[in-house]
Amino acid sequence: MKKVILFTAIVSLFAINNVQAQAGAAFGLKGGLNLNKLDPKTTGITSDMRVGPVGGLWVRAKVLGFFVQAEALYSTKGGKTTVPATPFTPAIESKLNNAYLDVPVLLGKSFFSVVRINAGPSFQYLLSAKNGSVDVKNGYNSFVVGYQAGVGVDIKKIGVDLRYDGNISNVTKSVSGVKNSTRSSVFQLTVAYKLFGVLND
């Protein structure tokens, strides 16, 4: 079922371009940075921010005064977590570096052909997960449902977006029947370049 949802989301990234003749559509590239923090719900565990790259493709189509924008992004997430020391054990520090294929599908509204607001679901497929150089992918869910919301500015072929990216489902798996509730909190800043297409208000 997860693969079906992911496949449907990816197909929508390109199928949306079919409305170009009726409403206008544009296609391009984007890249930027994620400022990410893992949010473990386990008492005592702390986490720090991590900066990582994000980039990929986007397509946007005008529909009935709004726009739909779908993207396929290589997105790095993670962070440093610390389990505090006890009288019997030392503190445990993990430096997590995870990579995802993110497919956000956003509904938005533009104002004066310059400013945009948008929000929608984000389907996230885990590509890799490492603690330092150690592979820890088995400890993470392979598919995560999230959401994105933010604002953007377009000037000719260049666009700048600032978004918040959160999770609805947990990024980590349950262990021995114990629910491990960890989610990712991301502030994302990207710059986009329109390769082709026309968007008419």
N, C-alpha and C positions, 0 to 999 in steps of 0.2 A: 504494500500500500504506500509506503514511504517513497519507493522508487517511482511509483505512478504519479504521485504528487509532484516530485522533483522534475520528472520528465515533462509533465503538463506545464509546469512553470517555465521551464527552459524553452519549450515549444512556443509558449506565449510571447517570449522575448522576440521571436522572429515573425510569428503569425500576426502580431499587432501591426506590422508594417503594411499589411494588405489593405488597411483603411486609408492609405495615403491619398488615393485619388479622391476620396470623399471629404476627408477632414484635414489632411496634411500630416506629415510625419517626418521625423528626422532621426538620424543614426550617427553614433560617434564613439569616441574613446574617452576614458576618464581614469584618473589616478590620484592618489593622495595618501593620507595617513589615518590610521586608527589610533585613538587614545583609549586603551582598553583596561578594564579592571574586572577580575573574577570576583564574584560575590558569594562566597561559601556561607551557608546558613548555620554551619556547625559552630557552636559556642567556642570562642577563644581564638579561632583561626583568623589571621589578618591577611590582607592582600594589598599590593601596591600596583600602581599604574604601569602599563607597558605601551610603548609606541611601536607600531608596525605598519608596513605598506599595505595598500589596497589598490586594485586596479582591474579594468576590464572593459566591457562593451555596454552601451545603453541604446535604447530605442524609445522614442516618445511619439505618441499620436494624439491629435486633438479629437475629442469626442463630445459633442453637445455642450460646448462651452467649457469643458474641463479637459484634462489630459490624463492619459495613462502612460506611465513610464515603467518599463521592465529592464532589468540589468542582469548581466552575468559577470560576477566579480570574484577574483582571487583575493581573499581577505585573510590577513594574519591577525590572530588574537591570542590572548594568554595573560601572563602576568606573574608576579612573584607572590607566593603564599607562604605563610609562616605558621607552623604549629608550635605553640609555646612550650617551653621546657616544663617538666614536672620534677618533683624530688627524685624521680627514678630514671628519667629520660632527658636527653638534651633536646633543644629546639630543632625542629626539622624545617628546612627551607627548600622550596621547590621553585624552579624557574621554568615556567611553562610557555611553550611556543607552539601554538596550534594554527593550522591552515585550513580554511574552508572555501568551498565554492558557494557563494551567496547569490541567491536569485530573488531580489526584492521586486515586488509588483506593486507600484504605487499609484494612487489616485491623487490628482492635484489640480490646482487652479493658478493661472498666471494673471498678473495685474500689470497693465500698461506694457505688455510684451517684455518686461524686464524682471520683475520680482515673481517668484513662485513659492507656493507652499504645497507640501505633499506628505502623504502618509499611506501606509499599507503593510501587508504581511511580507516577511522575508523567510525564504526556505533555504536552510543552511545544511550543506553536506560536508561532513568531516573528511578532509584529505589526509591530514597527518597530525600527530600530537606527540610532542617530545618534552621531557623534563631534562633540560640540558641536552645531552646527546643520547639519552635513553628513550626508546620508543614506549609510549604509554597510551597508545591509541585504544587498546582494549578496555581502558578505564573510562572511555568517553562514548556517549551516544553518537552513532553514525549520522543521525539526522535530527536536526533541531528546528523547531518552528519559532520564529521571532517576529519582530516588527521594526519598522523604521518610521521616523517622522522628522521633518525638518523644513528648512527654507533654502532658496537658491536665488541667484542673480544671473541673468544672461545679458551679455554684451557682444553683439554680433555672433561670432562662432564660438566664443568662450563662455563657459558657465562655471560658477562656483557654488558648491553646496556645503551646508553644515547640517548634519543630522545626528539624531540620537538613535542608536541601534540597541534594542533590548531583546530578551528571550522570554517566550511564553513557556516553553518546556525546558527541562534541565539539561545542561551540557554534559554532566557526569552520570555514570551508571550507579544503580544501587549495588551495594556490596553486602553479601551474605544476608539478603533480605532487608537490610537497613537502607532506607531511602537517603540518598546523597543529594541534597538540594543545593546545587551550585549553578548560578546563572552568570551570564556575561553582560557587562555594561560598557557600551562603546560610544564615544563621541567621534564622529567621522567628518573629516574635512577633505574635499576633493575638488579637483579642477577638471572640467570636461572640455572636449573639443568636438564640434559638430563636423563630421566628414561630408555629409550631404543631407539634403531634404529641406523642406520649407514648412514652417509652422505658422498658419494664419490664424489670427484672433477671430 
